[in-house]
């Protein structure tokens, strides 16, 4: 049995809600497409226990397993919309300056 790193009480509610929705999507689509649990497990390369965890929305299951299941069932684009490019593309070098340097004061001698 895999070791859980944390209990569900430390996960943000929004994360838990999204995982439960993904889990319901995986289960619903699997049943609607008449794919047995064993067949989906074989396609994903996971155990039956892991599939049950995915379908329950367990936060301890790997994110890659969720995304692979959604992709295999053909619903990845609908369940995970693309991230805007501005959030992941670098727009040049952005240098972080100390507050005192921005305000024209002496640099913080104790910094680091």
C-alpha positions as semicolon CSV with decimal commas, in nm:
position;residue;x (nm);y (nm);z (nm)
1;X;0,000;0,000;0,000
2;X;0,146;0,340;-0,092
3;X;0,243;0,572;0,189
4;X;0,027;0,883;0,219
5;X;0,232;1,194;0,273
6;X;-0,053;1,396;0,418
7;X;-0,413;1,370;0,521
8;X;-0,697;1,522;0,325
9;X;-0,731;1,797;0,587
10;X;-0,418;1,973;0,456
11;X;-0,532;1,994;0,094
12;X;-0,712;2,313;-0,014
13;X;-1,085;2,265;-0,065
14;X;-1,063;2,386;-0,425
15;X;-0,804;2,117;-0,504
16;X;-1,017;1,846;-0,343
17;X;-1,323;1,965;-0,536
18;X;-1,138;1,954;-0,869
19;X;-1,000;1,608;-0,801
20;X;-1,345;1,477;-0,708
21;X;-1,486;1,622;-1,031
22;X;-1,205;1,461;-1,232
23;X;-1,271;1,133;-1,054
24;X;-1,643;1,148;-1,133
25;X;-1,561;1,230;-1,496
26;X;-1,327;0,931;-1,521
27;X;-1,586;0,694;-1,373
28;X;-1,879;0,833;-1,572
29;X;-1,693;0,826;-1,903
30;X;-1,557;0,478;-1,836
31;X;-1,908;0,348;-1,777
32;X;-2,064;0,541;-2,068
33;X;-1,798;0,412;-2,304
34;X;-1,852;0,060;-2,166
35;X;-1,488;0,016;-2,068
36;X;-1,432;-0,228;-1,786
37;X;-1,217;-0,128;-1,494
38;X;-0,970;-0,403;-1,583
39;X;-0,939;-0,279;-1,942
40;X;-0,882;0,081;-1,835
41;X;-0,625;-0,029;-1,578
42;X;-0,440;-0,219;-1,848
43;X;-0,447;0,080;-2,085
44;X;-0,322;0,316;-1,814
45;X;-0,070;0,074;-1,667
46;X;-0,212;0,110;-1,316
47;X;-0,360;-0,125;-1,059
48;X;-0,730;-0,163;-0,983
49;X;-0,669;0,001;-0,645
50;X;-0,519;0,306;-0,815
51;X;-0,816;0,332;-1,050
52;X;-1,052;0,322;-0,751
53;X;-0,849;0,602;-0,592
54;X;-0,871;0,806;-0,914
55;X;-1,245;0,758;-0,940
56;X;-1,286;0,869;-0,577
57;X;-1,077;1,182;-0,637
58;X;-0,806;1,081;-0,391
59;X;-0,542;1,359;-0,367
60;X;-0,274;1,097;-0,300
61;X;-0,302;0,955;-0,652
62;X;-0,047;1,085;-0,900
63;X;-0,145;1,382;-1,113
64;X;-0,003;1,200;-1,414
65;X;-0,246;0,915;-1,355
66;X;-0,542;1,154;-1,352
67;X;-0,430;1,328;-1,669
68;X;-0,350;1,002;-1,849
69;X;-0,694;0,864;-1,760
70;X;-0,864;1,180;-1,887
71;X;-0,660;1,165;-2,209
72;X;-0,727;0,794;-2,262
73;X;-1,101;0,852;-2,221
74;X;-1,088;1,141;-2,471
75;X;-1,195;1,414;-2,229
76;X;-0,863;1,577;-2,139
77;X;-0,930;1,895;-2,339
78;X;-1,271;1,947;-2,179
79;X;-1,160;1,858;-1,825
80;X;-0,830;2,049;-1,830
81;X;-0,849;2,365;-2,040
82;X;-0,518;2,499;-2,171
83;X;-0,316;2,731;-1,951
84;X;-0,272;3,082;-2,097
85;X;0,075;3,119;-2,248
86;X;0,147;3,428;-2,040
87;X;0,156;3,212;-1,728
88;X;0,427;2,975;-1,847
89;X;0,632;3,164;-2,106
90;X;0,925;3,367;-1,986
91;X;0,909;3,730;-2,094
92;X;1,274;3,818;-2,051
93;X;1,474;3,852;-1,736
94;X;1,276;3,979;-1,443
95;X;1,505;4,078;-1,161
96;X;1,381;4,091;-0,809
97;X;1,519;4,388;-0,620
98;X;1,521;4,449;-0,252
99;X;1,267;4,701;-0,127
100;X;1,540;4,931;0,003
101;X;1,709;4,937;-0,337
102;X;1,380;5,030;-0,506
103;X;1,325;5,311;-0,258
104;X;1,678;5,443;-0,303
105;X;1,804;5,337;0,038
106;X;2,107;5,134;0,135
107;X;2,104;4,769;0,034
108;X;2,024;4,534;0,318
109;X;2,365;4,428;0,450
110;X;2,213;4,141;0,648
111;X;2,041;3,992;0,344
112;X;2,188;3,643;0,302
